[in-house]
Amino acid sequence: MSIDNTMDHQLAAAQALKYADELRQLHEIERAHRRGVEEALRRLEESYATTVRALAAALELRDDATGEHAERVTRLALRLAERVAPHLCRDPQLEYGFLLHDVGKIGIPDAVLLKEAPLDADERRELERHPLLGERILAQIPYLGGLARDVVVAHHERWDGAGYPLGLLGTGIPVAARVFALADAFDAMTNDRPYRLALSTAAALGEIEREASRHFDPVLAAQFVTLFADAEAA
């Protein structure tokens, strides 16, 4: 091999090493940037979660002396969602929607929301506005425009179409709202209310079974009952 060819090979090798080093440095910079972005996103997610929980707790104190309903029902709804729709659980909006399900009640007068006696027809119509009020509130927060909105606007719809505010029917009701409706009803039945004492777990589950195909998605209702049976057997 000639001297010129040897020098060309050496120069080519040196240049290749230089490019390889530059690529390594660029890769390290890109990895550091990615770690920075991931950390920023993690902190943003934590900030969202903290703010949503604080808002939910503040809202609860208006008509729930303990402020624990939102957390209880969210835990229960997430357990059911993990069983019947695990793909939804990857979206943090699901939990946020569960926590903020009654955010629209902020627009309902205390005379209606806190009334201990049965509501008259006008008062009932006023109360039934709260899902749409909640939807309007979430519309101002783009981050909560998906699953969270589905839960807030549709958690009082019924499988038989007799719910509110839109009279949605069967699978026309978003699955996240169908999941939440079961957890919400169970929590309401198993905790004291001004007009009645709490039901036992067995009595509440029996009521859910009776209301399957009327109030609740029958498949999800069966899974909900099984959730408790499995927990007792464990």
C-alpha positions as CSV (number, residue, x, y, z in Angstrom):
1,M,0.0,0.0,0.0
2,S,1.4,3.4,-0.9
3,I,2.1,6.1,1.6
4,D,-0.7,8.2,0.1
5,N,-3.2,5.4,0.5
6,T,-2.0,4.8,4.0
7,M,-2.5,8.5,4.9
8,D,-5.9,8.5,3.2
9,H,-7.0,5.5,5.4
10,Q,-5.6,7.1,8.5
11,L,-7.4,10.4,7.7
12,A,-10.6,8.5,7.0
13,A,-10.3,6.5,10.2
14,A,-9.7,9.7,12.2
15,Q,-12.6,11.4,10.5
16,A,-14.9,8.5,11.3
17,L,-13.8,8.5,14.9
18,K,-14.5,12.2,15.0
19,Y,-18.0,11.7,13.6
20,A,-18.6,8.8,16.0
21,D,-17.5,11.0,18.9
22,E,-19.8,13.8,17.7
23,L,-22.7,11.4,17.4
24,R,-22.0,10.1,20.9
25,Q,-22.0,13.6,22.3
26,L,-25.2,14.4,20.4
27,H,-26.8,11.3,21.8
28,E,-25.8,12.2,25.3
29,I,-27.2,15.7,24.8
30,E,-30.5,14.2,23.4
31,R,-30.7,11.8,26.3
32,A,-30.2,14.5,28.9
33,H,-32.8,16.7,27.1
34,R,-35.2,13.7,27.1
35,R,-34.6,13.1,30.8
36,G,-35.3,16.8,31.4
37,V,-38.5,16.7,29.4
38,E,-39.7,13.5,31.1
39,E,-39.0,15.1,34.5
40,A,-40.8,18.2,33.6
41,L,-43.8,16.1,32.4
42,R,-43.7,14.0,35.6
43,R,-43.8,17.2,37.7
44,L,-46.6,18.6,35.6
45,E,-48.6,15.4,36.1
46,E,-48.1,15.6,39.8
47,S,-49.2,19.2,39.8
48,Y,-52.4,18.3,37.9
49,A,-53.1,15.4,40.3
50,T,-52.5,17.6,43.4
51,T,-54.7,20.4,42.1
52,V,-57.5,18.1,41.0
53,R,-57.5,16.4,44.4
54,A,-57.5,19.7,46.2
55,L,-60.4,21.0,44.1
56,A,-62.4,17.8,44.7
57,A,-61.9,17.9,48.4
58,A,-62.9,21.6,48.5
59,L,-66.1,20.8,46.5
60,E,-67.0,17.8,48.7
61,L,-67.0,19.9,51.9
62,R,-70.0,21.8,50.5
63,D,-72.3,18.9,50.8
64,D,-70.3,16.1,52.5
65,A,-69.2,16.9,56.0
66,T,-66.2,14.4,55.8
67,G,-65.1,15.4,52.3
68,E,-64.2,11.7,51.7
69,H,-66.8,10.7,49.2
70,A,-64.8,11.6,46.1
71,E,-61.7,9.6,47.2
72,R,-63.8,6.6,48.3
73,V,-65.8,6.4,45.1
74,T,-62.7,7.1,42.9
75,R,-60.8,4.2,44.5
76,L,-63.8,1.8,44.0
77,A,-64.4,3.0,40.4
78,L,-60.7,2.5,39.5
79,R,-60.8,-1.0,40.9
80,L,-63.7,-1.8,38.6
81,A,-62.1,0.0,35.6
82,E,-59.0,-2.1,36.0
83,R,-61.1,-5.2,35.7
84,V,-63.4,-4.3,32.9
85,A,-61.5,-1.6,30.9
86,P,-57.8,-1.6,31.8
87,H,-56.9,0.4,28.7
88,L,-58.8,3.4,30.2
89,C,-56.7,3.3,33.3
90,R,-53.6,4.4,31.4
91,D,-55.2,7.8,30.9
92,P,-54.9,10.0,34.1
93,Q,-58.1,11.8,32.9
94,L,-60.1,8.8,34.1
95,E,-59.1,9.3,37.7
96,Y,-59.6,13.1,37.4
97,G,-63.1,12.6,36.0
98,F,-64.0,10.3,38.9
99,L,-62.7,12.8,41.4
100,L,-64.5,15.8,39.8
101,H,-67.7,14.0,38.9
102,D,-69.9,16.5,40.8
103,V,-67.9,19.6,40.0
104,G,-71.1,21.1,38.4
105,K,-72.7,21.2,41.9
106,I,-70.8,24.4,42.5
107,G,-73.5,26.1,40.4
108,I,-76.5,24.6,42.3
109,P,-78.0,26.8,45.1
110,D,-77.6,25.7,48.7
111,A,-81.3,25.7,49.1
112,V,-81.5,22.8,46.7
113,L,-78.2,21.1,47.2
114,L,-78.4,21.0,51.0
115,K,-82.1,20.5,51.4
116,E,-82.8,17.5,53.7
117,A,-86.5,17.1,52.7
118,P,-87.4,15.6,49.3
119,L,-87.0,17.9,46.4
120,D,-90.0,19.2,44.4
121,A,-90.1,18.9,40.7
122,D,-88.5,22.4,40.1
123,E,-85.8,21.6,42.6
124,R,-85.1,18.3,41.0
125,R,-84.8,19.9,37.6
126,E,-82.3,22.4,39.1
127,L,-80.2,19.7,40.6
128,E,-80.2,17.7,37.4
129,R,-78.4,20.6,35.7
130,H,-75.2,19.9,37.5
131,P,-73.7,17.5,34.9
132,L,-74.0,20.1,32.2
133,L,-72.7,22.8,34.5
134,G,-69.7,20.5,35.2
135,E,-69.2,20.0,31.5
136,R,-69.1,23.7,30.9
137,I,-66.5,24.1,33.7
138,L,-64.2,21.4,32.2
139,A,-64.6,22.9,28.8
140,Q,-62.4,25.7,30.1
141,I,-59.6,23.2,30.9
142,P,-58.4,21.5,27.7
143,Y,-56.5,18.8,29.7
144,L,-59.8,17.6,31.1
145,G,-61.7,17.4,27.8
146,G,-61.7,13.6,27.2
147,L,-62.5,10.8,29.7
148,A,-62.9,13.3,32.5
149,R,-65.7,15.1,30.5
150,D,-67.3,11.8,29.8
151,V,-67.6,11.0,33.5
152,V,-68.8,14.4,34.5
153,V,-71.5,14.8,31.9
154,A,-72.8,11.2,31.8
155,H,-72.5,9.6,35.3
156,H,-76.2,10.1,35.9
157,E,-77.3,8.5,32.7
158,R,-79.1,5.1,32.9
159,W,-78.8,1.9,30.9
160,D,-82.6,2.1,30.1
161,G,-82.3,5.7,28.8
162,A,-84.2,7.2,31.8
163,G,-81.3,9.1,33.2
164,Y,-80.2,12.7,32.8
165,P,-79.1,15.1,31.5
166,L,-79.2,13.8,27.9
167,G,-81.2,10.5,28.2
168,L,-78.4,8.4,26.7
169,L,-79.2,4.7,26.3
170,G,-77.2,1.5,26.8
171,T,-73.7,1.6,25.1
172,G,-74.4,5.1,24.0
173,I,-73.3,6.0,27.5
174,P,-69.5,6.3,27.7
175,V,-68.0,3.2,29.4
176,A,-66.1,5.4,32.0
177,A,-69.4,6.9,33.1
178,R,-71.1,3.4,33.3
179,V,-68.3,2.2,35.5
180,F,-68.5,5.3,37.7
181,A,-72.3,5.1,38.1
182,L,-71.9,1.7,39.8
183,A,-69.3,2.9,42.3
184,D,-71.2,6.1,43.0
185,A,-74.5,4.3,43.6
186,F,-72.8,1.7,45.9
187,D,-71.1,4.4,47.9
188,A,-74.3,6.4,48.3
189,M,-76.1,3.3,49.5
190,T,-73.5,2.2,52.0
191,N,-73.0,5.6,53.7
192,D,-75.5,7.4,55.9
193,R,-77.7,10.1,54.3
194,P,-79.9,12.6,56.1
195,Y,-83.0,10.7,55.0
196,R,-81.8,7.1,55.7
197,L,-79.1,5.0,57.4
198,A,-76.5,3.2,55.4
199,L,-77.3,-0.2,53.8
200,S,-75.1,-3.2,54.4
201,T,-72.7,-4.2,51.6
202,A,-74.9,-7.3,50.8
203,A,-78.0,-5.2,50.6
204,A,-76.4,-2.6,48.4
205,L,-75.0,-5.3,46.0
206,G,-78.5,-6.9,45.9
207,E,-79.9,-3.6,44.9
208,I,-77.3,-3.3,42.1
209,E,-78.2,-6.8,40.8
210,R,-81.9,-5.8,40.8
211,E,-81.2,-2.6,38.9
212,A,-79.0,-4.3,36.3
213,S,-80.4,-3.7,32.8
214,R,-82.4,-0.8,34.1
215,H,-80.2,1.6,35.9
216,F,-76.8,-0.1,35.2
217,D,-75.0,-1.9,32.4
218,P,-75.8,-5.5,33.2
219,V,-72.3,-6.8,32.3
220,L,-70.5,-4.2,34.4
221,A,-73.0,-4.7,37.2
222,A,-72.1,-8.4,37.3
223,Q,-68.4,-7.6,37.3
224,F,-69.0,-5.1,40.1
225,V,-70.7,-7.8,42.3
226,T,-67.9,-10.3,41.4
227,L,-65.3,-7.7,42.5
228,F,-66.6,-8.0,46.1
229,A,-67.0,-11.7,46.0
230,D,-63.4,-12.1,44.9
231,A,-62.2,-9.7,47.6
232,E,-64.0,-11.8,50.2
233,A,-62.5,-15.0,48.8
234,A,-59.0,-13.7,48.8
